[in-house]
Amino acid sequence: MSRLPARSGRFSRLHHRYGPTALVTGASEGIGRAFAVRLAEADFNLILVARREPVLDGLARDLRSRHGIDAQVLAADLSDAGQVCRIIEATAGSDVGLLVAAAGFGTSGPFIEGDLDAELGMIDVNCRALAQMTHALARRFAERGRGGIILMSSLVAFQGVPRAANYAATKAYVQNLAEGLHAELRPRGVDVLASAPGPVVSGFGRRAAMRFATGQTPDEVAMGTLHALGRRTTVRPGFLAKALETALKPLPRPGRVMMMARVMAGMTAR
């Protein structure tokens, strides 16, 4: 495919630093899709991963047409460790320099009243698959001497959250993994960033059975995160995430848990 001239846009520094290819999980909608669009604008070739192959195919065609980049589709269910292995093997020959691990989902309601299979599946996607992908790509980046990794944390990662206890626990894992890897990998030329947004208006809320009175857009999260990559350990992208963190930060940890209990009660009221 003929390529359009390299862009000098907002995130051209990322292409220079990590390019030429980015792997984006959860790319079919929401935050993952927003990352894919913004990275295509920055001239990254893309490997798009999600479950819904027809949706990914449509996105890939659109990004190829608009930006002259190469976009590859790898449909997979990341709750299946074997399918994650297949993604890792399929990308072994690609010069991937940036991993955006945006795949994930949440549940809500009292933990003991939830479906255990759904809760364990969430751990598989949000934690195990993320660790599996990050381990493989981080090794490649370290050998390459450069690379970037974005792991999607959340505002709920910093305290326990009643009525979303298991989801918050998965995001605490992601947050701590990102912080540790940031220190481990930076001397080897690899930047790791935890992105911790607040409520986001996307398909996430529908799947988690949460109602948001207000929320950030996926593009706001993607833009703020890409701006911070290589500059921060953790970013709270957008005004809403920063405002909520400011409100919670002065409280002791038990106070933050109580505050989040009130927030979740409103979001999950049936």
C-alpha positions in Angstrom: 0.0 0.0 0.0 1.3 3.5 -0.8 1.8 5.6 2.2 0.8 9.2 2.7 3.6 11.5 3.7 4.5 11.3 7.4 2.5 13.7 9.5 3.8 16.4 11.8 0.6 16.4 13.9 0.0 16.4 17.7 1.4 12.9 18.4 4.2 12.7 15.7 6.7 12.5 18.6 5.2 9.2 19.5 5.7 7.8 16.0 9.3 8.9 16.0 9.9 7.5 19.5 8.0 4.1 19.2 6.9 3.5 15.6 6.2 2.2 13.1 3.4 -0.1 14.5 1.0 0.0 17.4 -1.0 -2.9 18.8 -4.3 -1.8 20.3 -6.6 -4.2 22.2 -10.2 -3.5 22.7 -10.1 -1.6 19.4 -13.7 -2.2 18.3 -15.3 0.5 20.4 -14.9 3.1 23.1 -11.4 4.0 24.4 -9.6 1.4 22.3 -11.2 2.7 19.1 -10.4 6.3 20.0 -6.7 5.3 20.5 -6.7 3.6 17.1 -8.0 6.6 15.4 -5.6 9.0 17.0 -2.6 6.7 16.3 -3.6 6.4 12.7 -3.6 10.2 12.5 0.0 10.1 13.8 1.0 7.7 11.0 1.2 4.5 13.0 0.5 1.2 11.3 -2.0 -0.7 13.5 -2.8 -4.2 14.7 -6.4 -4.1 15.9 -7.5 -6.7 18.5 -11.0 -7.3 19.8 -13.7 -10.0 19.6 -15.9 -8.6 16.9 -14.1 -9.1 13.6 -16.7 -7.4 11.3 -16.4 -4.2 13.4 -12.6 -4.3 13.3 -12.7 -4.9 9.6 -14.8 -1.8 9.1 -12.5 0.3 11.3 -9.4 -1.0 9.5 -10.8 -0.1 6.1 -11.8 3.4 7.2 -8.3 4.1 8.7 -6.5 2.7 5.6 -8.6 4.9 3.4 -8.3 8.1 5.5 -4.7 7.9 6.6 -2.9 5.6 4.2 -1.6 3.4 7.0 -1.6 -0.4 7.2 -4.2 -1.8 9.5 -4.2 -5.5 10.4 -7.2 -7.2 12.2 -6.7 -10.0 14.7 -10.0 -11.1 16.2 -9.7 -12.8 19.6 -11.5 -13.3 22.9 -8.9 -12.3 25.4 -10.5 -14.3 28.2 -9.1 -17.3 26.4 -5.4 -17.7 27.2 -4.9 -19.7 24.0 -6.2 -16.9 21.9 -3.9 -14.5 23.6 -1.0 -16.8 22.7 -2.2 -16.7 19.1 -2.1 -12.9 19.1 1.4 -12.9 20.5 2.7 -15.4 18.0 0.9 -13.6 15.1 2.7 -10.3 15.9 6.1 -11.8 16.4 7.3 -10.7 13.0 5.8 -7.2 13.2 7.9 -4.2 14.2 5.5 -3.2 17.0 6.8 -0.4 19.2 3.6 0.6 21.1 1.1 -1.5 23.1 -2.2 0.0 24.1 -3.9 -2.5 26.3 -7.4 -1.0 26.3 -9.4 -4.2 26.4 -11.4 -4.7 29.6 -14.9 -4.8 31.1 -16.5 -4.3 34.4 -19.3 -5.7 36.6 -21.4 -4.0 39.2 -23.5 -4.9 42.2 -22.8 -6.9 45.4 -20.0 -9.3 44.8 -21.7 -12.3 46.4 -24.8 -11.8 44.3 -22.9 -11.7 41.0 -22.2 -14.4 38.5 -18.9 -16.1 39.4 -18.1 -17.0 35.8 -18.5 -13.3 34.8 -16.3 -12.2 37.7 -13.6 -14.7 36.9 -13.8 -13.8 33.2 -13.2 -10.2 34.1 -10.1 -11.2 36.0 -9.0 -13.1 32.9 -9.4 -10.2 30.6 -8.4 -7.3 32.8 -5.5 -9.0 34.6 -4.3 -12.3 33.1 -4.5 -11.4 29.4 -3.1 -7.9 30.1 -0.1 -9.5 32.0 0.4 -12.1 29.2 0.4 -9.4 26.4 2.5 -7.0 28.4 5.1 -9.6 29.3 5.6 -10.7 25.7 5.6 -7.1 24.2 7.8 -5.6 27.0 10.4 -8.3 26.3 10.4 -7.4 22.6 10.6 -3.7 23.4 13.5 -4.1 25.8 15.4 -6.1 23.2 14.6 -3.4 20.7 15.8 -0.7 23.0 12.7 1.4 22.8 8.9 1.1 23.1 5.8 2.3 24.8 3.1 0.6 26.9 -0.2 2.1 27.9 -2.2 0.1 30.6 -5.7 1.2 31.4 -6.2 1.8 35.1 -9.1 3.7 36.5 -10.2 6.2 39.2 -11.4 3.1 41.1 -7.9 1.6 41.3 -6.9 3.6 44.3 -9.4 2.3 46.9 -11.9 -0.4 47.5 -15.2 0.2 45.8 -18.4 -1.4 47.2 -20.7 -2.7 44.4 -17.7 -2.9 42.0 -15.3 -4.6 44.4 -13.9 -7.1 41.9 -13.6 -4.6 39.1 -11.8 -2.1 41.3 -9.5 -4.9 42.4 -8.6 -5.7 38.8 -7.8 -2.1 38.2 -5.6 -1.9 41.3 -3.6 -4.7 39.8 -3.2 -2.8 36.6 -2.2 0.4 38.4 0.4 -1.4 40.5 1.8 -3.3 37.6 2.2 -0.2 35.5 4.0 1.7 38.3 6.4 -1.2 38.9 7.1 -1.7 35.2 7.6 2.0 34.7 10.6 1.9 37.0 11.9 -1.5 35.7 11.7 -0.8 32.0 12.6 2.9 31.7 16.4 2.2 31.9 15.9 -0.1 28.9 14.2 2.5 26.8 10.6 1.4 27.4 8.0 3.9 28.7 5.1 2.6 30.7 2.0 4.7 31.5 -1.0 4.0 33.7 -4.1 5.9 32.5 -6.7 6.3 35.2 -9.9 8.0 33.8 -13.1 8.6 35.6 -16.5 7.5 34.2 -16.4 7.2 30.4 -19.5 7.4 28.1 -19.0 4.2 26.1 -20.2 0.7 25.8 -18.5 -0.1 29.1 -21.3 1.4 31.2 -23.9 -0.7 29.4 -22.0 -3.9 29.9 -21.3 -3.1 33.5 -24.9 -2.1 34.2 -23.8 1.4 35.3 -25.5 4.7 34.6 -23.4 7.8 34.4 -25.0 11.2 34.9 -21.9 12.7 33.3 -18.7 11.2 31.9 -15.6 11.7 29.7 -15.6 10.9 26.1 -13.3 8.1 24.8 -11.4 10.6 22.7 -10.8 12.8 25.7 -9.2 9.8 27.4 -7.1 8.8 24.4 -5.9 12.3 23.8 -4.9 13.0 27.4 -3.2 9.6 27.7 -1.1 9.9 24.5 0.0 13.4 25.5 1.3 12.0 28.8 3.0 8.9 27.4 6.8 9.1 28.0 6.3 12.0 30.4 4.4 10.6 33.4 3.9 7.4 35.4 0.2 7.9 35.9 -2.2 10.2 34.1 -5.8 11.1 35.0 -6.9 12.2 31.6 -9.5 15.0 31.3 -11.0 17.5 33.6 -13.5 15.1 35.2 -10.9 12.5 36.3 -8.8 15.3 37.8 -11.8 16.8 39.6 -12.8 13.5 41.1 -9.3 12.7 42.2 -9.1 16.2 43.8 -12.3 15.5 45.7 -11.2 12.1 46.9 -7.5 12.7 47.6 -7.9 14.6 51.0 -9.9 11.7 52.5 -8.3 8.8 54.3 -8.6 5.5 52.5 -11.7 4.4 54.5 -13.3 7.7 53.7 -12.6 7.2 50.0 -14.2 3.7 50.2 -17.3 5.2 51.8 -17.5 8.0 49.2 -17.2 5.5 46.4 -19.9 3.4 48.0 -22.3 6.4 47.6 -21.2 7.0 44.1 -21.7 3.4 43.0 -25.1 3.2 44.8 -26.2 6.0 42.5 -24.6 4.5 39.3 -26.1 1.1 39.9 -29.6 1.9 41.1 -32.0 -0.2 39.1 
